[in-house]
Amino acid sequence: MAHDHAHAQGVEQRRRLAVALGITAVILIAEVVGAVITGSLALLVDAAHMLTDVAGLTMAVLAAGLALRPATSRRTWGLRRAEVLSALAQAAVLVGVGIVVLVEGVRRLIVPPEILPGELVVFGAIGLAGNVASLLVLRGHRSGSLNLRAAFLEVVNDALGSVGVLVAAAVIATTGWQRADAVAALVIGALIVPRALLILKETVSVLLESVPPGLDLDAVRDHLLGLDHVREVHDLHASLIATGLPVITAHVVIDDECFTDGHAPELLDRLQECVATHFDVAVEHSTFQLEPARHTEHEATGHD
């Protein structure tokens, strides 16, 4: 029953993401046309930003679909890590877009082109309306998964970009200061680059099998050692397979009598319950190898 409920939630999340993707794709086309007509860098930058978000939402839709697929004997975690690879590619594009925006924005501050504020308002308003519609689609279920929360934040950033375009158009229309378009583009670019660097950092961390954020392995080790009958913990490793899927493995040396008095299975349950419930990062996928003290003599050196 729980599996059916989770599956239904996954289907609903994918549907909402697909609707948001369709809206964002329409806005992207409108903003590209608008940038060509008005000559606005801010609108073109927002369109480029929108392009990366279309890629991000596409990734989110695919990830939501892949998450519904069962694991196989060849892919024991399914295709969960596909979202990490897609995020890495998206971040690389975002960095490239950010650099181009900053360079072109500075150039246009020096030599500002002629911008048509009336048309700029129209296309900026179209973008903002579409972003609001996407936010309404995603808002009610954004806490359902990290994937959906990330998509929601993507659309929030889009909305901010559209607001920047409208502000630039208003300034140009009321004051005639053409450099407002370049300033708006630089602001949007300044929003893109830090986010891109953060995504790069997170994806590279996952691919390097780093400890999941928020999980202190020293604290984990100390807590495991505090359990009765646990004498040593070594080869302790933790990593993140994909969003929301941390795993942990360890060799745990326990009292020899645990293997003869039947206490070992109970201790294994306590170890797994510990990492699943005691820490801020709940690790439900854990593997513990229970060992007698003499077993370390047969293992390779270099325990941690």
Residue pairs with C-beta under 8 A, 6 or more apart in sequence:
7 68
9 144
10 64
10 67
10 68
11 68
12 141
13 64
13 141
13 144
13 145
13 147
13 148
14 61
14 64
14 65
14 68
16 137
16 138
16 141
16 148
17 57
17 60
17 61
17 64
17 138
17 147
17 148
17 151
18 61
19 134
19 137
20 57
20 134
20 137
20 138
20 151
20 155
21 54
21 57
21 58
21 60
21 61
23 130
23 133
23 134
23 137
24 50
24 53
24 54
24 57
24 130
24 131
24 134
24 155
24 158
25 54
26 130
27 50
27 126
27 127
27 130
27 131
27 158
28 47
28 50
28 51
28 54
30 123
30 126
30 127
30 130
31 43
31 44
31 46
31 47
31 50
31 123
31 126
31 127
32 44
32 47
33 123
34 40
34 43
34 47
34 119
34 120
34 122
34 123
34 124
34 126
35 41
35 43
35 44
35 47
35 123
37 116
37 119
37 123
38 115
38 116
38 119
38 120
38 123
39 113
39 114
39 115
39 116
40 115
40 116
40 120
40 165
40 168
40 169
40 181
41 104
41 105
41 108
41 113
41 181
41 182
41 185
42 120
42 164
42 165
42 168
42 181
42 182
42 184
42 185
42 188
43 120
43 123
43 124
43 165
44 185
45 97
45 101
45 105
45 161
45 185
45 188
45 189
46 124
46 127
46 158
46 161
46 162
46 164
46 165
46 188
48 97
48 100
48 101
49 97
49 157
49 158
49 161
49 188
49 192
50 127
50 158
50 161
51 97
52 90
52 93
52 94
52 97
52 192
53 154
53 155
53 157
53 158
55 86
55 89
55 90
55 93
56 87
56 90
56 150
56 151
56 154
57 151
57 154
59 83
59 86
59 87
59 90
60 83
60 147
60 148
60 150
60 151
62 82
62 83
62 86
63 82
63 83
63 86
63 147
63 243
64 145
64 147
64 148
66 78
66 79
66 80
66 82
66 83
67 78
67 80
67 147
69 78
69 79
70 78
71 77
71 78
72 78
77 241
77 242
77 245
80 241
80 242
80 243
80 245
81 206
81 241
81 242
83 147
83 242
83 243
84 203
84 206
84 207
84 242
84 243
85 203
87 199
87 202
87 203
88 199
88 200
88 203
88 204
88 207
90 199
91 196
91 197
91 199
91 200
91 203
92 200
94 192
94 193
94 195
94 196
94 199
95 193
95 196
95 197
95 200
97 189
97 192
97 196
98 189
98 192
98 193
98 196
99 193
101 185
101 186
101 188
101 189
101 192
102 186
102 189
102 190
102 193
104 185
105 182
105 183
105 185
105 186
105 189
106 182
106 186
108 179
108 181
108 182
108 185
109 179
109 182
109 183
109 186
112 178
112 179
112 181
112 182
113 178
114 178
115 168
115 169
115 172
115 178
115 181
117 169
117 170
117 172
117 173
118 169
118 173
120 165
120 168
120 169
120 172
120 181
121 166
121 169
121 170
121 173
123 165
124 162
124 165
124 166
124 169
125 162
125 166
127 158
127 161
127 162
127 165
128 159
128 162
128 163
128 166
131 155
131 158
131 159
131 162
132 159
134 155
134 158
135 152
135 155
135 156
135 159
138 148
138 151
138 152
138 155
139 152
141 148
142 148
142 149
142 151
142 152
143 149
145 243
145 244
146 243
146 244
147 243
150 243
157 191
157 195
160 188
160 191
161 188
161 191
164 184
164 185
164 187
164 188
165 184
167 180
167 184
168 180
168 181
168 183
168 184
171 177
171 180
172 178
172 180
172 181
202 213
205 213
205 240
206 239
206 240
206 242
209 237
209 239
210 239
210 240
211 217
211 238
211 239
212 238
212 239
212 240
212 246
212 281
212 283
213 281
214 280
214 281
215 238
215 246
215 279
215 280
215 281
215 283
216 279
217 236
217 238
219 279
220 236
220 238
220 248
220 275
220 279
221 233
221 236
223 274
223 278
223 279
224 230
224 233
224 250
224 252
224 271
224 274
225 232
225 233
227 267
227 270
227 271
227 274
228 267
229 254
229 255
229 258
229 263
229 267
230 252
230 253
230 254
230 267
230 271
231 253
231 254
231 255
231 293
232 252
232 253
232 293
232 296
233 250
233 251
233 252
233 253
234 250
234 251
234 253
234 296
234 303
234 304
235 249
235 250
235 251
235 289
235 303
235 304
236 248
236 249
236 250
236 251
236 304
237 248
237 249
237 250
238 246
238 247
238 248
238 249
238 283
239 246
239 247
240 246
240 247
241 247
241 285
245 285
246 281
246 282
246 283
246 285
247 283
247 285
247 286
247 287
248 275
248 283
248 285
248 286
248 287
249 286
249 287
249 288
249 289
250 287
250 288
250 289
251 288
251 289
251 291
251 299
251 303
252 271
252 288
252 289
252 290
252 291
253 291
253 292
253 293
253 295
253 296
254 264
254 267
254 290
254 291
254 292
256 292
256 293
257 263
258 264
258 267
258 290
259 290
259 292
264 290
267 290
268 288
268 290
271 286
271 288
272 286
272 288
275 282
275 283
275 286
276 282
276 283
276 284
276 286
296 303
